[in-house]
């Protein structure tokens, strides 16, 4: 499974004191945001409950950020022992709160300081990733004797994926289709199961996804012991198959219930996808790689704007202008990663990286 996934991803208790905000803000770096954290704390007074609840919630959010970004799980545990969450908090926003005589209830968003977090990772020589993937359309399919089921919300397989998507907190970006009569007519369930490229392309375009992930399950009642069969396939934005990710069979012999097997499959699949996404997009403080690129220059302000954009990118360690003429500039960019990673990061800020005649060119989309 690992070999296929590698190929796939290449293609693709203290007192709480912290800044807060009365007006709702939006975290500029979504990878460093944790939203809708629920606090339900009891203490000797409501004020103390609020204090304890906010501190616990901040630590919790910090843990989630580290788990999301750091490549090694061991690094998360080590850093939690040496770093104080409130030192890296940019702000928190309280959606609603209720302080009681001996309790506190609240719903809060947290935004951590991206620059300080990156400095923390580099100081401790830790590899991390923060690039959020392009949207991946997930289509769960339940196969039964009467045919494929995709749109029936009462189906346990389909609802389990909907529930999983609500709690997922990583760098992969999953989207789903909210069906209506038109969608159901265009996206026939049997055609989806049979991987009709025209139908899959309509689905991808409907949500603006870059890839499509099908996750199929069915029970084979003809086996001596009924067997639950799982499979997962990935398609590119043109509905061309990239890889079969998982094919698993589980005998329903009473040792594990179906709901547990659903959850186990989902967790295993997404964990592997995320693991290799991080590995392919990791930023390493130990390896600096210089790139010299040609840049089309139309004005001095554009030249300065490009340098500022590059300098703000987490993968970029240093930007050094080399030369500038009326129409072309030459710039050295030192990155903590590889050229494919740099190209992917550039794409998110509106630039592309191309190579021609052994020269690298950086240009706006």
N, C-alpha and C positions, 0 to 999 in steps of 0.2 A: 504493500500500500504506500509506503514512504516514497519509493521511486516514482510512482505515478504522481503523487502529490507534489513532489519537487518539480516535475515537469509542468504540472498544472500551474503552480504559482509563478513560475518563470514566465509562463504565457500571461498570464494575468498580472489616666486620671489626674489631670492638672486643671487649674482654672482656665476656662476658655477665654482667650483674648484674641480677637481677630477682626479685620475690617469687614464691615457689613454694608448693605445697601438697602434703602427703602424703595428705590425704584428698580424694577426688574431689569436686569442686564443680560447680555448674551455673551457667553464665554467665547473669545476670539479663536481659541484653539480647542476644538471640540474633543480632541483626544484627552484633554486635561479637565473635562467637565464631568460631574456626577449629578444627575438630576433626580428630583422627586424622592429624596431620602426621608423616610418616615421616622419620627421620633415619638416614643411613648414611654416616658420615664416617670418613676415615682421616687420621692425623697421626703425628708422631714418638712420641707417647705416647697412651694411652687417655684420660688426663685432658685433654690438649690437644684430642683429637678431640671429646670431649664439649663442651668450651668452644666450639670452632669450630662444631660441629653445632648447638648450641642458638642461637648467635648468628645463623647463617644461617637457621635455621627461624623465628626470631622476625621477622627481616626479611622473609622469605617470607610469613609470616602477615599481617604489617602491610601488605604490598603487596596481598594478597588482600582485606583489609578496605577499603583505599582504593579498589580497583577496584570492589568491591561497592557502596560507598556514594556515592562522588563522581559527580556528574552528568556532568562533562566528563573525558574520558580524558586530556586535556592537564594537568589539575589533578593527576592521580595522579603523573605524572612529575615535575612541579615540586615537589610536596610531599615526594616521596621524597628529593630533594636537600637539603631543609632541615629534616627532622624525623627524630629518632632513634627507632626502633621501641620500644626498651626503656623510653623515657620515658613511653610510653602503655600499657604492659602492666599489667594488673591482677594476673593470676596465670597460671601454666601448671601443668597437671597431667600427670604422666608415667604413662601406662598401664603400660608396661613398658620396661626399658632393660637394656642389656648393654654394659659397658665392657670392652674387650679390651686386649691389650698395646699395639696401635697403632690401635685403632679404637673406634667407638661406634655402637651401634644403639639406636634409641628410637622410641616412638610417643607423641605428645604432643598435648594440647589446649591452645589459647591463648584467653585472654579479655582483651580490651582494655578500658580504662577509658572507658566511654561519655561521662561528663562531660568528661574531658580531651580526648577526640577531638572532641567538639562544640565545645569551646573553641578547639581548634586550627583547625577549619574556619572558625569565626567570625572568629578573629584574622586569617586569611588571606583572608577574604571569599570563601569557596568555598561553592557550593550543593551540598547533598547530600540523599540520601533514605535512610531507615532503616526505613520501614514495610514489613514482610514481607506479601506478598499473602495473602489467604485461599487455602485449598487449591484447586488446579486439577487436575482429573482428566485425565490424558493417556491417550488410547486410540489406539495405532498400529494401522492396518489395512492389510494387504497384500492386494491384489486380483489374483487369477489366474483362468484360464479356468474352473476348477471352482467359483469363488466367493470370498467374503471369508474371510480368515484373521486371527483376532484372538488366539487362545489357544495356537497352536503355538509353543512356545519355540524350536524349531529354525529358525524363520524369521529370516533375516538382518536384515530390516527391523525386526521386533519386538525382536530382541536388541540391535540398535544403539541403540534408544531406551532400553532398560534400562541399557546401558553409559553412555549420555549422562547419564542421571539420577544416576548414581553420582558423576560428576565435576562436575555443575552446582554453582555456588557463589554464586548471586546472591540477589536479594530475592524472586523468584517462588517460590512454594511448590507443587511438583508432587507429586501422589500417583498411585499406580497400583493396579489391582485384582490381587490374588493369586488366580487362579482355582481353584475346586474344582468338583466335579460339579454342585452346586446352582447356583452362579454361571453355569456354562456352559449350563445348561438355561434359566435365566432370561434370560441375555444372549446370545441367538442371534447368531451372527456376521453373517449376512445382514441381520438386523434392525438391527444396529449400523451396518452400511455404508449401509443405506437410511434411516438416521436416524429410526427409529421412536421417537417422543417418549416413549411409555410405557416402552420398553426403556432408553432413555438416562436417563430419570428414575430407574429402578431402580439403574442404575450410579452415578449421582451420589449417591443416598441411601446406597448401600452403603459409601461411604467418607467421607460427610459433606462432600463438595466444594461449592464455591460456583459453580464453572463447570466445563465439560467442553470439552476441546480434542481434536478428532479430527485425526489426521495420517495421510493415506492415500497409498499409492504403488502403482503398477501399471506393467507393461510392455506397451505396445501393439505386438504383433508383426505387425499388419496394415499398418503404415506401411512405406513403401519402405525406410527405415532404422528399426529398432526405436526406440521413444520411451519414455523413463521419465517418467511423469506423477506429479506431486505435487499434493496439495491439503491445505488445513488449514481447519477450521471451528471456530468457538467458539460454545458454547451457555451459557445462563444456568442457574441452579440449578433452574429448572422445565423444562429441556430445550428452551427456545425458542431458535432461532438468533439470534445477535447479529451475526455477520459471517463472510464468507469472507475469510480472512487472506491466503492465498497459493494461487495456481494456477500451476504451472510445468511446462514440458515440456523435456526434454533428450534430444537425439538420442544414441543409444548408438553413436557412430562411432569409438570407440577412443581418443579424446583424454582421456577421464576414465573411471576405473572406477566401478562402481556404489557400492562402499563409500565412495569419496570424495564422490560426489554425495549419498549419504545424510547424511554428516557435514556437508557444505556447507549442505544444506537445513536440518538441525537447528540449526546454529549461526546461520544467518541469521534463521530464524523466532524463536528464543528471544532473540536479541540485540535484535531490533526490539521484541518484547513488553516486554523488560526496560527498554529505552531509554525507551519511552513511560510505563511504570510509574514510573520515576524522575522523569521530567519532570512527571507529574501529581501526584506526592507529594513534590516537592523542598522542602527547607527552605532559604530564602534569608536570609542575614544582612543583605541590603541593603533588604529590604522588611518593615516592621512594620505590621500591620493590627489595629486595635482592634475588639473585639466586646463589646457589652453584652448580657448574657443574664440572664433570670429563672430562678431556681432554687427549686424546692420545698424547704423546710427543715423537717425533722421534729425535729431536735435540734441543739444547738450542736456536738456531736462530729461529726455528719454534715457540717455546714457547714465545719468545720476540715479534715475528711478530704478533702472535695472540693477545697479550696484546695491541699492538699498534693499531691493526685493531679494537678491541673492544672499545678502548678509543676514537677512532675517530668517532664512531657511535653516531648520535645525541640523540638516545634514552638512551644511556648509561651515567650514571652520574659518576660512579666510578668503577675501576677495582682493585681488591686486590688479588694477588696470596696468596694461603694458604700453599700449599706444592707442592713439586716436587720430583719425583723418576725417575728411569731410563726409565719407560714406561708410567707413568701416572702422570698428574698434577691435582691439585684441585684449583679452582679459584672462587672467589666471585665477581659477577657482579651486581651492583646496577643500576636498570633501572627506567626510568620515564614512566611507562606504565605497560602493562600486558605481560605474557609469550607468548601468540600468536603473539602480536605485535613484541616482541623481536625475535621470530622465523622467522617472515616474513622479518624483517630487516637483520637478519643473512643470510637468503637465498640470498639476493642481493649481499653479499660480499663473497659468496662461502662456507658458513658453514651451518650445520644443527643442530637442537636441538631435541634430542629424550629422551624418558623416559623409563626406564626398572628397575623393582624391586624397585620402589620408589626412584631411582637415576636418575639424569639428566646428559646426556652426550652431549658434544659439539664436533663436528668433522667436518673435511673438507668433501666436497662433493666427 
